[in-house]
């Protein structure tokens, strides 16, 4: 059968019209249409639903990056505008991951009340979701994919979540259903409320959630976009990043927070050249003053844990959750920043330059200890404290910036 040029042209025109129709529909899409709120309480909450329903939040198509992400749903992240400010809207998981979660709760008789297809959703809960939350945070099953861990005990679980809200009204009998679901899918909305930006934490402002969509402040471009900026500007950003790492560890008197998926793309830079952590899916939270009985058998508790991993392995972010959990203080955050961002494992066979690559000669002449501090922060010699070194590095970088 012969295929004529006319038939090929007709097919291509029809295909083009179809594609254009799809994207015109995408341009007309309302934020409310992607919330999946009918799946609650297996969702992130409803605190922003009224705002979204009244069209106070809209998709933004003002630049290529926003257009591309909003049309193609890259990583289920969308760009929008709320009260004349740019915001990020996240579904916090790929569609395949959300489908797997739904299949899990719908196929488990004890979790069936969370299934949006179930007729028993409105029945009184037969499952103790508080215990499920406790078990998930303690990682009782030793799940290597565990995203949020509270250790060495979960005795202060309720204190940790005291500021976490899911619904617009005060009373919420399904609180622990929301909490467990959020921990399982992605705990980022919890962390954004535990560590609110308004209190000085290096996190984006959290506006709230509607169904399986959260809304948070747009910070700026990822750290990787600044890799070729002038060195002084990179030094300013690096200093703020080290300070942010320290804040997570030391600001709260009861808990220390250690991010376990730190990369340049998970950090953004605001208009003041301050580094902000924008991907908070993976975290270990250490209770600093647990009951004495919880420390039985943990002889190393009062010793500062130093991550001594040194692999000639590109992008190998290696750490031990058990070691972090068995020490009151860990240098994990500084290990992640110094070895995997500022220096990119300086001296390995891969020769990745790192964020503070190529300091100018005049800087090195004025501050001859700079390179040594960077190297020691990445891989401290035995007996040296990475935390102390990081603090010295902050002071040096601030001095360089001040005298630039």
C-alpha positions in Angstrom: 0.0 0.0 0.0 1.5 3.3 -1.1 1.7 6.2 1.4 1.2 9.5 -0.3 2.9 12.7 0.7 -0.6 14.2 1.3 -1.5 11.5 3.8 1.7 11.9 5.7 1.2 15.7 5.8 -2.4 15.2 7.0 -1.2 12.9 9.7 1.5 15.4 10.9 -1.0 18.2 10.9 -3.5 16.1 12.9 -0.7 15.2 15.3 0.4 18.8 15.7 -3.2 19.9 16.3 -3.5 17.2 19.0 -0.3 18.2 20.7 -1.3 21.9 20.6 -4.7 21.0 22.0 -3.0 19.1 24.9 -0.8 22.1 25.8 -3.6 24.6 25.4 -5.5 22.5 28.0 -2.4 22.6 30.2 -2.3 26.4 30.0 -5.9 26.5 31.1 -5.3 24.0 33.9 -6.4 25.2 37.4 -4.2 24.4 40.4 -7.3 22.8 42.1 -7.3 20.1 39.4 -4.0 18.6 40.4 -4.5 18.4 44.2 -6.0 14.9 44.5 -7.7 16.0 47.8 -10.1 13.2 47.5 -7.3 10.9 48.7 -7.1 12.6 52.1 -6.3 11.7 54.9 -3.7 9.8 52.9 -2.4 13.3 51.9 -0.5 16.3 53.2 -3.5 18.2 54.5 -6.1 20.8 53.4 -4.9 24.0 55.0 -4.5 25.7 51.5 -7.6 24.3 49.8 -9.7 27.3 50.3 -7.0 29.6 48.9 -6.6 27.3 45.9 -10.3 26.9 45.3 -10.7 30.7 45.2 -8.0 30.8 42.5 -5.6 32.9 44.6 -2.8 30.6 43.4 -2.2 30.3 39.7 0.4 28.6 37.4 3.1 31.0 36.3 4.4 31.0 32.7 6.7 34.0 32.8 10.0 32.3 31.9 11.3 29.3 30.1 12.0 27.3 33.3 8.5 27.8 34.6 6.8 27.1 31.3 8.9 23.9 30.8 8.2 22.5 34.3 4.5 23.4 34.3 3.8 21.9 30.9 5.9 18.8 31.3 5.3 18.2 35.0 9.0 17.7 35.6 9.4 15.8 38.9 5.8 16.9 39.7 7.1 20.3 40.6 5.2 23.4 39.4 5.8 27.1 39.5 3.0 29.5 40.5 2.1 32.9 41.9 0.5 33.7 45.2 -0.1 37.2 46.5 2.2 38.5 43.8 5.0 36.3 44.9 6.5 33.3 43.1 5.9 30.0 44.8 6.8 26.4 44.2 4.0 23.7 44.2 5.2 20.1 44.8 3.5 16.8 44.8 6.7 15.5 46.5 6.8 12.2 44.6 6.7 10.8 41.1 3.4 9.5 39.9 4.8 5.9 40.0 5.7 6.3 43.6 2.3 7.7 44.5 0.6 4.9 42.7 2.7 2.3 44.6 1.7 4.0 47.9 -2.0 3.9 47.0 -1.7 0.2 46.0 -0.1 -0.5 49.3 -2.8 1.1 51.4 -5.6 -0.3 49.3 -4.3 -3.9 49.4 -3.7 -3.9 53.2 -6.8 -4.7 55.2 -5.5 -2.8 58.2 -4.8 0.3 56.1 -7.9 0.0 53.9 -9.6 3.0 55.6 -7.0 5.2 54.0 -7.8 3.9 50.5 -9.7 6.5 48.5 -11.6 3.6 46.7 -12.7 2.0 50.0 -16.3 2.1 51.3 -14.9 1.8 54.9 -13.1 5.1 54.9 -15.5 6.9 57.3 -15.5 4.1 59.8 -13.7 4.4 63.1 -10.1 3.5 62.8 -9.1 -0.1 63.6 -5.4 0.8 63.3 -3.4 2.6 65.9 -1.8 5.2 63.6 0.2 6.7 66.5 2.0 3.4 66.9 2.5 3.3 63.1 4.1 6.8 63.2 6.3 5.7 66.2 7.4 2.6 64.4 8.2 4.4 61.2 10.3 7.1 62.9 12.2 4.4 64.9 12.7 2.5 61.7 11.9 -0.7 63.5 12.1 -2.8 60.4 15.5 -1.4 59.4 14.2 -0.1 56.1 17.1 1.3 54.0 14.6 3.6 52.2 13.4 5.1 55.5 13.1 8.9 54.9 12.7 10.3 58.4 14.2 8.9 61.5 13.9 10.0 65.1 16.5 8.5 67.5 17.8 7.2 69.9 14.2 7.2 71.2 10.8 8.4 70.1 9.7 9.6 73.5 9.4 13.3 72.4 7.5 12.5 69.2 4.6 14.7 70.1 6.9 17.6 71.1 8.7 17.3 67.7 5.4 17.7 65.8 3.8 20.2 68.1 3.7 22.9 65.4 2.7 20.6 62.6 -0.8 21.3 61.2 -2.7 19.5 58.5 -6.2 21.0 58.5 -7.5 24.5 58.5 -9.8 23.8 61.5 -8.3 23.1 64.9 -9.8 19.7 65.7 -8.4 16.8 63.7 -9.3 13.3 64.7 -7.4 12.0 61.7 -4.1 13.8 62.7 -2.0 10.6 62.9 -3.4 9.3 59.6 -2.2 12.5 57.9 1.1 12.3 59.8 1.8 8.7 58.9 0.9 9.2 55.3 3.1 12.3 55.0 6.1 10.5 56.6 5.6 7.6 54.1 5.3 9.7 51.0 7.6 12.6 51.8 8.2 14.3 55.2 9.2 17.6 53.7 6.0 19.5 54.7 6.6 18.3 58.3 10.2 19.5 58.3 9.2 22.9 56.9 6.8 23.3 59.9 9.2 21.9 62.5 12.0 24.2 61.1 10.0 27.4 60.1 11.8 30.0 58.0 10.3 32.8 60.2 12.3 31.5 63.1 15.6 31.7 61.3 15.9 28.2 59.9 17.5 27.8 56.5 14.3 26.6 54.9 11.7 28.0 52.5 8.5 29.5 54.0 5.7 26.9 54.0 2.3 28.1 53.0 0.4 24.9 53.4 -1.1 21.9 51.5 -4.2 20.8 49.7 -4.5 17.1 49.1 -1.2 15.9 47.7 0.1 19.3 46.7 2.1 21.6 49.0 2.9 25.2 48.4 6.2 26.8 49.5 8.2 29.9 48.9 10.3 30.1 45.8 13.9 30.7 46.9 15.9 31.1 43.7 18.1 29.1 41.4 19.9 26.0 42.6 23.4 26.2 44.0 24.8 24.5 40.9 23.8 27.6 38.9 26.4 29.6 40.8 29.4 27.3 40.2 31.0 29.8 37.8 30.2 33.0 39.6 33.1 35.2 40.9 35.0 33.6 43.7 34.0 36.3 46.3 30.3 35.7 45.6 30.8 31.9 45.9 32.7 32.5 49.2 29.7 34.4 50.6 27.3 31.7 49.6 29.6 29.0 51.0 29.8 30.8 54.3 26.1 30.9 54.6 25.9 27.2 53.7 28.3 26.3 56.4 26.3 28.4 58.9 23.1 26.7 57.7 24.6 23.3 58.4 25.6 24.5 61.9 22.1 25.9 62.5 20.5 22.5 61.8 22.8 20.9 64.3 22.9 23.4 67.1 20.0 25.9 67.0 17.4 23.7 68.8 18.3 22.7 72.4 16.3 19.4 72.2 16.9 18.1 68.7 19.7 18.0 66.1 18.8 17.7 62.4 21.0 15.9 59.9 20.1 16.0 56.2 21.0 12.8 54.4 20.5 13.8 50.8 22.6 17.0 50.4 23.6 18.0 46.9 23.9 21.2 44.9 20.5 20.7 43.3 18.8 20.4 46.7 20.1 23.8 47.8 18.9 27.1 46.4 20.3 30.6 46.8 18.1 33.6 47.7 18.4 37.2 46.5 20.8 37.9 49.5 23.2 35.1 48.4 22.2 32.9 51.3 22.0 29.2 50.9 18.6 27.6 51.7 17.9 23.8 51.9 14.9 23.2 49.6 14.7 19.4 49.4 14.1 18.1 52.9 12.8 14.6 52.1 15.6 12.7 53.9 16.5 13.5 57.5 17.8 12.0 60.8 16.6 13.8 63.9 18.6 13.1 67.1 17.1 13.8 70.5 19.8 15.5 72.4 18.7 14.6 75.9 17.0 11.3 75.9 16.0 9.3 79.1 19.0 7.6 80.7 17.5 4.2 80.1 17.7 4.9 76.3 21.4 5.3 76.5 22.1 1.9 78.1 24.7 0.2 75.9 25.5 3.4 74.0 29.0 4.1 75.4 29.9 6.6 72.6 26.9 9.0 73.3 28.9 11.9 74.6 31.7 11.6 72.0 31.4 13.7 68.9 30.9 11.4 65.9 33.3 12.1 63.0 32.4 10.6 59.6 35.8 9.3 58.5 34.6 7.9 55.1 37.1 8.7 52.4 36.3 7.0 49.1 37.7 7.8 45.6 34.1 7.5 44.4 32.3 10.2 42.4 29.1 11.4 44.2 29.4 8.7 46.9 27.5 10.2 49.8 28.3 7.6 52.5 27.1 7.7 56.1 25.9 5.5 58.9 22.5 6.3 60.4 23.3 4.1 63.4 26.5 6.0 64.1 24.6 9.3 63.9 21.9 8.0 66.2 24.4 6.7 68.8 26.1 10.1 69.3 24.7 13.3 70.8 26.7 15.4 68.3 27.7 14.4 64.8 29.7 16.3 62.2 27.5 14.8 59.4 26.2 18.1 58.0 29.7 19.6 57.8 31.0 16.3 56.2 28.3 16.6 53.6 28.9 20.3 52.8 32.7 20.2 52.9 33.5 16.9 51.2 30.6 16.8 48.7 30.0 20.4 47.8 32.7 22.8 48.7 35.6 20.5 47.6 33.9 17.6 46.0 36.2 15.1 47.7 39.3 17.2 46.9 42.2 15.0 45.9 40.3 12.0 44.6 41.0 10.5 41.2 37.9 12.4 39.8 39.4 15.9 40.4 36.0 17.5 40.7 36.6 21.2 41.4 33.9 21.8 44.1 32.0 25.0 44.7 35.0 26.9 46.0 37.2 26.0 43.1 40.1 28.2 41.9 40.5 30.8 44.6 42.4 33.8 43.3 46.1 34.1 44.0 45.7 37.3 45.9 43.2 35.6 48.2 45.7 32.7 48.9 48.5 35.2 49.6 46.4 37.0 52.2 44.9 33.8 53.6 47.4 31.0 53.2 45.5 28.6 55.4 42.4 28.6 53.2 43.2 25.5 51.2 44.3 23.6 54.3 41.1 24.5 56.0 39.0 23.3 53.0 41.0 20.0 52.9 40.7 19.4 56.6 37.0 20.2 56.6 36.6 17.6 53.8 38.9 15.0 55.4 40.2 16.0 58.9 43.4 14.4 60.1 43.0 12.0 63.0 42.5 13.9 66.2 41.1 17.1 64.6 37.5 18.2 64.9 35.7 18.8 61.6 33.2 21.0 63.5 36.0 23.3 64.9 37.6 23.4 61.4 34.3 24.4 59.8 33.9 27.2 62.3 37.4 28.5 61.5 36.5 28.3 57.8 33.4 30.4 58.3 35.5 33.0 60.1 38.1 33.1 57.4 35.5 33.3 54.6 33.7 36.1 56.3 37.0 37.9 56.7 37.7 37.5 53.0 34.3 38.8 52.1 34.5 41.8 54.4 37.9 42.9 53.0 37.1 42.2 49.4 
